[in-house]
Amino acid sequence: GQSLFLTEEGMDGVNVWIALDDMPSAYQGSMGVAPRSHKAEWRHRAYEALGQNRTQDGGKSKEEVIRKIQLQTKSDGKPKSKYPTCDIAMVDAEVREMAESTKKVFDLKRGDVIFATRLLFHRTLPATDDGIRYYLERNVEHLSRYSIRYVPGTAQLPTGWSVEWSILDDEKNAGRSLDSISSKGKRLFYPQVWPRFDPKSLQEELENMAAALPDLAKQAQT
């Protein structure tokens, strides 16, 4: 899932998607993007359908979030979709088709990077049947990538309940800016990387945060 950061107009931030394996477009397994979808007329309809409006604070209670998850879950407890939080086809097939009609898939080599505005619609693409055979013939059982999200420190977390790590750590962080959370919190959930940063300090903070994740994950399940 993607973290919901509320930003001022024109300060949306950047998503960086780094391929750690070769991913030919014919076989998929990478990421598809819908160019200029962050300005498409249908985007607000998509926000409403997904309950993920990244331009307005639509903070929800824990009960509302759980109710949404239950609607996306079968009676046996398995998700109706492999990507229930991202697959808009479950809730608005027409909007899904609008996004798919403009979809771009790139031939990616290991080390290639896709830069996009954070509000661009995108989704993971499962490998095709031919792709699965192609990857297995090359002893590639899992395709790897690394994602980074850059946003201004003035970006705010929405109010309401969330499984955002910093909110699980301290529920008072809901509604605060990332700068505020970073300056007052005991963990650096949102390290500053521009205009400058200390690599040694950053590594220490990342290790500190990683050590806390198991406990935070347990909180998300309660």
NUDO-557766 format. One record per residue (C-alpha): x, y negated, z; residue in three letters. Coordinates in steps of 0.02 Angstrom, whole numbers, plus 50000, padded with zeros to 5 digits. Layout:
! NUDO-557766
XYZAla;...
This chain:
! NUDO-557766
500005000050000Gly;500504982349980Gln;500664970250125Ser;499384956150121Leu;500274939550139Phe;499264923650118Leu;500194910050024Thr;499874892649958Glu;499444890849774Glu;500994892249667Gly;501964900549809Met;501404918349779Asp;503114926549792Gly;503944939949687Val;503844958949680Asn;505434968149631Val;505264986149571Trp;506934995349549Ile;507015011949456Ala;508195024449539Leu;507895037549404Asp;507675036949215Asp;505815035549176Met;505385036048990Pro;503735027548953Ser;503105042748856Ala;503195053249014Tyr;502665039849139Gln;502985042549323Gly;503445024149342Ser;502385008449359Met;501145000649239Gly;500824981949242Val;499424971149172Ala;500274955449102Pro;499494938849159Arg;498184948149260Ser;498584936749408His;497664923249308Lys;496324934149227Ala;494514929049250Glu;494094946349319Trp;495394945749459Arg;494194939049591His;492974952949552Arg;494404965249577Ala;494884957049742Tyr;493114959049804Glu;492984977149748Ala;494614981849833Leu;494374971149986Gly;496134964549957Gln;496004946149916Asn;497784939749926Arg;497244921649912Thr;495984920750054Gln;495954926650234Asp;494684940450238Gly;495274948150401Gly;494274963550449Lys;493994972350613Ser;494714989550645Lys;492974996950625Glu;492754988950453Glu;494444995350394Val;494065012950456Ile;492355012450372Arg;493185008150206Lys;494415022550225Ile;492975034450264Gln;492075029050105Leu;493645033750009Gln;493795050750093Thr;492945067350056Lys;492085077350191Ser;493605088950202Asp;494695074250252Gly;495625073050087Lys;495655056549991Pro;494495055249841Lys;495945047749747Ser;497815050749758Lys;498005031849780Tyr;496395027049871Pro;496945009349917Thr;497495005049740Cys;496345014449621Asp;494995001949576Ile;494155014849464Ala;493315021649620Met;492405005349655Val;492294995849490Asp;492665005949334Ala;492314991149219Glu;493654980349299Val;494844995149292Arg;494574996049104Glu;494934977349087Met;496594979649175Ala;497004995449078Glu;496674986848911Ser;498184975648938Thr;499314988349027Lys;501164988848985Lys;502305003549022Val;504165001449001Phe;505575013548956Asp;506575012649116Leu;508355017949146Lys;509085020549319Arg;509495003249386Gly;508224994049279Asp;507184981249373Val;505434974349347Ile;505144956949417Phe;503344950949431Ala;502304938449526Thr;501634946649684Arg;499834944349625Leu;500074953749461Leu;498974969249451Phe;500014985049440His;499885003349484Arg;500895019149499Thr;500765030349346Leu;500765049149377Pro;501925058949264Ala;501045066949115Thr;501035085849093Asp;502435084148965Asp;503305072549086Gly;503265085249226Ile;504075098049112Arg;505335085149053Tyr;505855080449229Tyr;505905098249295Leu;507015103649149Glu;508235090549213Arg;508055096449394Asn;507145080549443Val;505805085749567Glu;505445068349633His;505555051449547Leu;506315037849655Ser;506125019149656Arg;506395004949778Tyr;505204990349801Ser;505574973349878Ile;504354959149907Arg;504944941249923Tyr;503764928049994Val;504034910850072Pro;504244910450260Gly;502674899750267Thr;501624914550208Ala;500374920250339Gln;499704937050392Leu;497804938150387Pro;496784938450545Thr;495914954550593Gly;496554972250617Trp;497964978950510Ser;499274992550502Val;500584979450460Glu;502104984350564Trp;502284967350647Ser;500444967250699Ile;500574984750771Leu;502064978450869Asp;501104963350933Asp;499274960450887Glu;499524941750919Lys;500534941050757Asn;498914941750657Ala;498664924750575Gly;500454919050607Arg;501724913850476Ser;503194925350438Leu;504394911850498Asp;503474910850664Ser;503484929750687Ile;505324930750645Ser;505824916650763Ser;504814922750914Lys;504764941550894Gly;505954954250968Lys;506164962550797Arg;506584954750630Leu;505164961650524Phe;505394948350392Tyr;507264944550371Pro;507724928550281Gln;508754931850125Val;508794914350049Trp;509634902250049Pro;510834912150159Arg;510944927250272Phe;512224936950373Asp;512404954550298Pro;513034961950462Lys;511624954350564Ser;510344959650433Leu;510964977750440Gln;510834977950629Glu;509074971050626Glu;508524983550494Leu;509204997950598Glu;508304991050751Asn;506674989950655Met;506875007450582Ala;507125014650756Ala;505455007150810Ala;504425013850663Leu;503985031050739Pro;503155022850889Asp;502275010050779Leu;501635023950665Ala;500855032450815Lys;499955016150859Gln;499225015550684Ala;498425032650711Gln;497575028050875Thr;
